[in-house]
Amino acid sequence: MGGLRVTFISVGDCELEFLANFDPRQGAHIEHGRSGSTKQDQGAITRFVESRGRGLHHVALKVRDIDATLGGMAGAGLAMIDVAGRPGSRRAMIGFPHPKSTGGVLMHLVQRDV
């Protein structure tokens, strides 16, 4: 069975997340125009590593209200991967604006209540 291997390292208020594709046979299939899923996240990471090699994939920012933040970004005209929060790791809700709206940087928005 496929999936992502995830390791977190916290240093003060900074949190580093290391991702590895647990099953490289999964491939890099991404369904554009649809909200992301764990399988799509796995595909996106696989595609990134295949095309660019290992390295920085995204920058995450903690937000208080994921739905309001994503909705506000969409309302401001930004291209979006997600327009509403979806489940992420460690009981977080996550979402992504499209990198073409953020200067080519993939921004990972995270709401974690704990």
VOPA-401666 format. One record per residue (C-alpha): x negated, y negated, z; residue in one letter. Coordinates in steps of 0.2 Angstrom, whole numbers. Example, Ala and Ser with C-alpha at 12.3 -4.5 7.8 and 13.67 -1.06 7.14 Angstrom:
VOPA-401666
<pt x="-62" y="22" z="39" sekol="a"/>
<pt x="-68" y="5" z="36" sekol="s"/>
This chain:
VOPA-401666
<pt x="0" y="0" z="0" sekol="m"/>
<pt x="-6" y="-17" z="-4" sekol="g"/>
<pt x="-7" y="-33" z="6" sekol="g"/>
<pt x="-18" y="-47" z="12" sekol="l"/>
<pt x="-32" y="-45" z="26" sekol="r"/>
<pt x="-31" y="-60" z="36" sekol="v"/>
<pt x="-43" y="-66" z="50" sekol="t"/>
<pt x="-41" y="-82" z="60" sekol="f"/>
<pt x="-55" y="-91" z="69" sekol="i"/>
<pt x="-50" y="-106" z="80" sekol="s"/>
<pt x="-63" y="-120" z="85" sekol="v"/>
<pt x="-54" y="-133" z="95" sekol="g"/>
<pt x="-40" y="-140" z="84" sekol="d"/>
<pt x="-48" y="-133" z="68" sekol="c"/>
<pt x="-42" y="-116" z="62" sekol="e"/>
<pt x="-51" y="-106" z="49" sekol="l"/>
<pt x="-41" y="-93" z="39" sekol="e"/>
<pt x="-51" y="-80" z="29" sekol="f"/>
<pt x="-41" y="-70" z="16" sekol="l"/>
<pt x="-45" y="-54" z="7" sekol="a"/>
<pt x="-35" y="-44" z="-5" sekol="n"/>
<pt x="-32" y="-27" z="4" sekol="f"/>
<pt x="-28" y="-18" z="-13" sekol="d"/>
<pt x="-37" y="-26" z="-28" sekol="p"/>
<pt x="-27" y="-14" z="-39" sekol="r"/>
<pt x="-12" y="-26" z="-36" sekol="q"/>
<pt x="-17" y="-38" z="-49" sekol="g"/>
<pt x="-14" y="-56" z="-51" sekol="a"/>
<pt x="4" y="-57" z="-57" sekol="h"/>
<pt x="12" y="-74" z="-52" sekol="i"/>
<pt x="30" y="-79" z="-56" sekol="e"/>
<pt x="29" y="-97" z="-59" sekol="h"/>
<pt x="45" y="-107" z="-55" sekol="g"/>
<pt x="50" y="-96" z="-41" sekol="r"/>
<pt x="46" y="-98" z="-22" sekol="s"/>
<pt x="31" y="-89" z="-16" sekol="g"/>
<pt x="31" y="-72" z="-7" sekol="s"/>
<pt x="17" y="-62" z="1" sekol="t"/>
<pt x="15" y="-52" z="-15" sekol="k"/>
<pt x="13" y="-68" z="-25" sekol="q"/>
<pt x="1" y="-75" z="-12" sekol="d"/>
<pt x="-9" y="-59" z="-14" sekol="q"/>
<pt x="-8" y="-61" z="-33" sekol="g"/>
<pt x="-14" y="-80" z="-32" sekol="a"/>
<pt x="-29" y="-76" z="-21" sekol="i"/>
<pt x="-34" y="-61" z="-33" sekol="t"/>
<pt x="-32" y="-73" z="-48" sekol="r"/>
<pt x="-42" y="-86" z="-39" sekol="f"/>
<pt x="-57" y="-75" z="-35" sekol="v"/>
<pt x="-57" y="-67" z="-52" sekol="e"/>
<pt x="-58" y="-83" z="-61" sekol="s"/>
<pt x="-69" y="-93" z="-48" sekol="r"/>
<pt x="-77" y="-81" z="-37" sekol="g"/>
<pt x="-76" y="-82" z="-18" sekol="r"/>
<pt x="-74" y="-99" z="-10" sekol="g"/>
<pt x="-62" y="-112" z="-3" sekol="l"/>
<pt x="-45" y="-108" z="-9" sekol="h"/>
<pt x="-34" y="-121" z="0" sekol="h"/>
<pt x="-33" y="-134" z="14" sekol="v"/>
<pt x="-19" y="-131" z="27" sekol="a"/>
<pt x="-11" y="-145" z="37" sekol="l"/>
<pt x="1" y="-143" z="52" sekol="k"/>
<pt x="18" y="-151" z="50" sekol="v"/>
<pt x="32" y="-153" z="63" sekol="r"/>
<pt x="46" y="-149" z="51" sekol="d"/>
<pt x="41" y="-139" z="35" sekol="i"/>
<pt x="58" y="-141" z="27" sekol="d"/>
<pt x="59" y="-160" z="29" sekol="a"/>
<pt x="41" y="-162" z="23" sekol="t"/>
<pt x="43" y="-151" z="8" sekol="l"/>
<pt x="59" y="-159" z="4" sekol="g"/>
<pt x="52" y="-176" z="5" sekol="g"/>
<pt x="37" y="-172" z="-6" sekol="m"/>
<pt x="49" y="-165" z="-19" sekol="a"/>
<pt x="61" y="-180" z="-17" sekol="g"/>
<pt x="45" y="-191" z="-20" sekol="a"/>
<pt x="43" y="-182" z="-37" sekol="g"/>
<pt x="29" y="-170" z="-33" sekol="l"/>
<pt x="28" y="-154" z="-42" sekol="a"/>
<pt x="31" y="-140" z="-29" sekol="m"/>
<pt x="28" y="-122" z="-27" sekol="i"/>
<pt x="40" y="-121" z="-12" sekol="d"/>
<pt x="54" y="-133" z="-9" sekol="v"/>
<pt x="59" y="-125" z="8" sekol="a"/>
<pt x="48" y="-116" z="21" sekol="g"/>
<pt x="45" y="-97" z="20" sekol="r"/>
<pt x="38" y="-85" z="32" sekol="p"/>
<pt x="19" y="-85" z="34" sekol="g"/>
<pt x="7" y="-76" z="45" sekol="s"/>
<pt x="8" y="-77" z="64" sekol="r"/>
<pt x="26" y="-82" z="65" sekol="r"/>
<pt x="23" y="-98" z="55" sekol="a"/>
<pt x="34" y="-106" z="42" sekol="m"/>
<pt x="24" y="-111" z="26" sekol="i"/>
<pt x="25" y="-120" z="10" sekol="g"/>
<pt x="15" y="-127" z="-4" sekol="f"/>
<pt x="16" y="-142" z="-16" sekol="p"/>
<pt x="8" y="-138" z="-33" sekol="h"/>
<pt x="-10" y="-143" z="-34" sekol="p"/>
<pt x="-7" y="-154" z="-50" sekol="k"/>
<pt x="2" y="-166" z="-38" sekol="s"/>
<pt x="-12" y="-166" z="-25" sekol="t"/>
<pt x="-27" y="-170" z="-36" sekol="g"/>
<pt x="-31" y="-151" z="-40" sekol="g"/>
<pt x="-32" y="-146" z="-21" sekol="v"/>
<pt x="-20" y="-133" z="-15" sekol="l"/>
<pt x="-12" y="-139" z="1" sekol="m"/>
<pt x="-5" y="-126" z="13" sekol="h"/>
<pt x="8" y="-134" z="24" sekol="l"/>
<pt x="11" y="-124" z="41" sekol="v"/>
<pt x="24" y="-126" z="54" sekol="q"/>
<pt x="21" y="-116" z="69" sekol="r"/>
<pt x="31" y="-118" z="85" sekol="d"/>
<pt x="20" y="-108" z="96" sekol="v"/>
